[in-house]
Amino acid sequence: MTENMENTDNISTIKQQQPQQQPQQQPKLLPFQKTKEERVADIKPIIHRLNEFNLNMSYEPIRKMYKIINEYIKEGESHKINIAFPEVKRRIKGFLSDDTRKETWVKLEADD
């Protein structure tokens, strides 16, 4: 019986020694770093404009751009965009900024 009590004392001691898990905290942002919500808000008008011109995922360059955009939204790091778009004789250029002081933009530029 005393041996059984010693075992239960050891188990309770082990449980007390295990560190309690901290709730997952969001990473601290630099003063001018955009939040995920801000990045999504920056991208929405770009997506709407592409849809107006029927530039959708059926084009490989648009798929490449969406991949970059998704990475930008998820990771929050700035990205330069420079993708050839031979189907429309243009180049997709842009800058996805992680800094609130810089503009996020995408444009179609004539490809010479």
C-alpha positions as CSV (number, residue, x, y, z in Angstrom):
1,M,0.0,0.0,0.0
2,T,2.8,2.5,0.8
3,E,4.5,1.6,-2.4
4,N,1.3,2.4,-4.3
5,M,1.1,5.8,-2.5
6,E,4.7,6.6,-3.4
7,N,3.9,5.9,-7.1
8,T,1.0,8.3,-7.0
9,D,3.1,11.0,-5.3
10,N,5.7,10.6,-8.1
11,I,3.1,11.0,-10.7
12,S,1.7,14.2,-9.2
13,T,5.3,15.5,-8.8
14,I,5.9,14.8,-12.5
15,K,2.7,16.6,-13.5
16,Q,3.6,19.6,-11.4
17,Q,7.1,19.8,-13.1
18,Q,5.8,19.9,-16.6
19,P,5.7,23.5,-18.0
20,Q,2.3,24.7,-18.9
21,Q,1.8,25.7,-22.6
22,Q,1.5,29.4,-23.2
23,P,-1.2,30.5,-25.6
24,Q,0.2,31.2,-29.1
25,Q,1.0,34.9,-29.4
26,Q,1.0,36.9,-32.6
27,P,4.5,38.0,-33.7
28,K,5.2,41.6,-32.8
29,L,5.0,43.9,-35.8
30,L,7.5,46.7,-36.5
31,P,5.9,50.1,-36.2
32,F,5.3,50.5,-40.0
33,Q,4.7,46.8,-40.8
34,K,1.3,46.0,-42.4
35,T,-1.0,43.5,-40.7
36,K,-2.5,40.6,-42.6
37,E,-5.8,42.5,-42.8
38,E,-4.0,45.5,-44.3
39,R,-2.3,43.3,-46.9
40,V,-5.6,41.7,-47.9
41,A,-7.2,45.2,-48.2
42,D,-4.3,46.3,-50.5
43,I,-4.8,43.3,-52.8
44,K,-8.6,43.4,-53.1
45,P,-8.7,46.3,-55.6
46,I,-6.0,44.6,-57.7
47,I,-8.0,41.4,-57.9
48,H,-11.2,43.3,-58.8
49,R,-9.4,45.1,-61.6
50,L,-8.0,41.9,-63.0
51,N,-11.5,40.4,-63.0
52,E,-12.8,43.5,-64.8
53,F,-10.4,42.7,-67.7
54,N,-11.2,39.0,-67.6
55,L,-7.6,38.2,-66.6
56,N,-8.2,35.1,-64.5
57,M,-6.5,31.9,-63.5
58,S,-6.8,30.4,-67.0
59,Y,-3.6,32.3,-67.8
60,E,-0.3,30.9,-66.5
61,P,1.2,34.4,-65.7
62,I,-1.9,35.2,-63.6
63,R,-1.5,31.9,-61.7
64,K,2.1,32.9,-61.0
65,M,1.1,36.3,-59.7
66,Y,-1.6,34.8,-57.5
67,K,1.0,32.5,-56.0
68,I,3.2,35.5,-55.2
69,I,0.1,37.4,-53.8
70,N,-0.8,34.4,-51.5
71,E,2.7,34.2,-50.2
72,Y,2.7,38.0,-49.6
73,I,-0.5,37.8,-47.6
74,K,0.5,34.7,-45.6
75,E,4.2,35.7,-44.9
76,G,3.9,39.5,-44.9
77,E,7.2,40.1,-46.7
78,S,7.6,42.6,-49.6
79,H,7.7,41.1,-53.1
80,K,8.6,42.6,-56.5
81,I,6.5,41.3,-59.4
82,N,8.0,41.0,-62.9
83,I,6.2,38.3,-64.9
84,A,6.1,38.0,-68.7
85,F,2.6,37.8,-70.1
86,P,3.1,37.0,-73.8
87,E,-0.6,36.1,-74.4
88,V,-1.4,39.9,-74.3
89,K,2.1,41.2,-75.2
90,R,2.5,42.7,-71.8
91,R,4.5,42.2,-68.6
92,I,3.0,42.2,-65.1
93,K,5.0,44.5,-62.9
94,G,4.4,45.5,-59.3
95,F,5.5,45.8,-55.8
96,L,3.7,44.3,-52.8
97,S,4.9,46.3,-49.8
98,D,5.0,45.2,-46.2
99,D,5.5,48.8,-45.1
100,T,2.5,51.0,-44.4
101,R,4.5,54.0,-45.8
102,K,4.9,52.4,-49.2
103,E,2.2,51.7,-51.8
104,T,1.3,48.3,-53.0
105,W,0.7,48.3,-56.8
106,V,0.5,46.1,-59.9
107,K,0.3,47.1,-63.5
108,L,0.4,45.7,-67.0
109,E,3.3,47.2,-69.0
110,A,4.0,46.9,-72.7
111,D,6.5,44.2,-73.4
112,D,9.0,45.2,-76.1
